[in-house]
Amino acid sequence: VLLDDLPLGEVTTSMTINATAPILLAMYVAVADERGIPRERLGGTTQNDILKEYIARGTYIYPTEASMRLVTDIFAFCAAELPRWNTISISGYHMREAGATAAQEIAFTLADAIAYVEGAVARGLDVDEFAGRLSFFFGAWSELFEEVAKFRAVRRMWARIMKERFGATDPRSMMCRFHVQTAGSSLTAQSVDNNVVRTTLQALAAVLGGTQSLHTNARDEALALPTPETARLALRTQQIIAHESGVTDTPDPLGGSYYIESLTDEVEAAAWSYLEEIDEIGGAIAAIDAGYQQRQIQDAAYRVQREIEAEEQIVVGVNRFTDDEKVTSTLQRIDPALEREQVARLDALRSARDESQWAAALDRLEAVARGSDNIVPAMIEAVKAQATLGEISDRLREVWGEYREVVTV
């Protein structure tokens, strides 16, 4: 239903999904197979970055070892079957939204990336065979120069990591290709029109820093999902920067500025320091299990909140320059009938499917999960037998169990 009439062999599709990334990818491939679209023509990205879920976002399901298997199974499957698919978007955005500093954002993201590359190499994949399909996802905040320096620093660091640590030789393996989204957590419920200015500054920082793609948040997202009108204004913000400002005329337009160059060095040095600490703990996964990244982000967020409350950091319209007049925006409201309709569609699907084929496919999935074969083909078989995302996830829970969060103090 979702993909009806979309030319899957011609468009690219971005999936912001993590714990269930292989299931969504399996569904996408199954639709293409049914339409006779060759798999080598499918293009897109699965976010597929499970480690940041343990650090900052919380939408994990399985223990870290099982989750890493799912990530690297996608790497291996796509290398063989979906050559145009970007297998992961390694995300710093959610850590920044949780309170990480600029240096923490890139350090913890690169630590996760190192873990993914190590996992893929351990599976027998050649680094230059898959690294060119890796991409990144960062946040953009309003500290214009620091954000530009952050993006410049992360490119230098990734190139060095891939060349020196993993022996990559293909220039594409050393490219830090990244998407940027403006900072949702910087948006304020008070004086929502101020958020347009914040988003514009943040989008400008992303472009000046060299982002390959960009998402601008709408002004009302501190209160609800955006309305069509506010989403359109967010899009127009991008378009004005792209087509009227001139900042896209040259790459790295601030390069050579003494301040930008020294700030880039400063951010990079701070990020390397965090990476060294993570290496000493035993890598990203060991550090997650020890609660290291979580504690660092919590401490940074607490410091900022204290500064805001003490008015040492100014948030316009919140702790300074507040408006006397309260303006109420028209907010997006989701019709509850949509939920009831979806439940009815799901019930109808379960009633109509072949029960024996469905049961056999889930049994096959469980057998693969208990072994070491790539699990993606078994997932494709399961979704073609009309197994739902929840049913597949539950069967894997029976095999691998669930992750329990580390409580840090």
Secondary structure as UniProt FT lines:
FT   TURN            2..5
FT   TURN            8..10
FT   STRAND          12..15
FT   TURN            19..20
FT   HELIX           21..35
FT   HELIX           39..41
FT   STRAND          43..46
FT   HELIX           51..52
FT   HELIX           53..57
FT   HELIX           64..81
FT   TURN            83..84
FT   STRAND          85..86
FT   STRAND          88..91
FT   HELIX           93..97
FT   TURN            98..99
FT   HELIX           102..122
FT   TURN            123..124
FT   HELIX           127..130
FT   HELIX           131..133
FT   STRAND          134..140
FT   HELIX           144..160
FT   HELIX           161..165
FT   HELIX           171..174
FT   STRAND          178..182
FT   HELIX           184..186
FT   TURN            192..193
FT   HELIX           194..208
FT   TURN            209..210
FT   STRAND          213..215
FT   TURN            219..223
FT   HELIX           228..244
FT   TURN            247..248
FT   TURN            253..256
FT   HELIX           258..281
FT   HELIX           284..290
FT   HELIX           292..309
FT   TURN            310..311
FT   TURN            317..319
FT   HELIX           337..352
FT   HELIX           355..370
FT   HELIX           376..384
FT   TURN            385..386
FT   HELIX           389..400
//
